[in-house]
Amino acid sequence: MKMSPTLASGTGQGERSLARWNGARGVAIAALAAALSACAPASGVLDRANELPFGHVDQPVAGATLPALSPVSGWALDDRDVREIRVYVDNHFINSGRPTQPRPDVSRAYPRYARPGHRYGWTLLLGFDAPGPHTVLVQAIDSSGAARDIGVLSVTSVDK
């Protein structure tokens, strides 16, 4: 009589044969491979030539004391195009928009990324739901969906 090695199941249901466990593991691996192939990325997601966007928050400055409704502004660039700027306060989405303002200073500083007619500056409104300390996070998202945090600021709101 040939004995098959056994493996404790850890479920209190006794032991299972190792051959049977290996078969189940193979099915699980095949199912995982099929699931991963179904999640194949869209074109451009794995494009190694696509750089992350970059930029700067000009206003407010870190440590600023602000009213409940305040502008946040800056600039953002990318090797392709900045599609969106997103603003978060205390990890909550607050506002988004596109760069709409000309910034010749940015074009001069980064001529490799400058394109005629493109606008790199942005201004958005942010709001605070309570007075006190807050964290403002600003992200730039490029036309391929690549995102980068371009500013994280600690500020204080003085009113609601």
C-alpha positions, 0 to 999 in steps of 0.5 A: 500500500502506497502512502501519500504524504499528508498536510495538516489543514489547520482547520480542525478537519484533520489532514489532507493529502499533499498531492491533493493540496498541490492540485488545489494550489495549481488551480488557485495559481491558474485562477490568479493568472487569469484574473491578473490578465483580465486586469491588463493595463490600458495603453500608455499606463506602462509607458516608461517614457512618460514622466510624472508631472511636477510643479509648485504651490505658490500660495499659500505658504507653509504655516500661513493663517488663512480665512475659511475660503482661500485661494491656492495657486501655483504651476504644473508642467509635464512632458505631455500635458497636465490634465488636472490639478486636485486639492485636498484638505485633511485628506478630503477632496476639495476642488479640481481644475486645469492650468489656465493661466500663462506663466512665462517665468515657468516656460523660461525656467523649463524650456524643455517642457514649454509649448506655444500656447500652453498654460501652466498656472492655476488658481483654485478655491479651498475651504476649511470646515473648522478653524484650526490647523489643516493640511493642504495637499495638491496633486498634478495629473497628466494626460496619461493619468500619472499623478504626483503630489506637488505640494503639502502644506500645513496651514491654520484656518482662523474662521469658518 
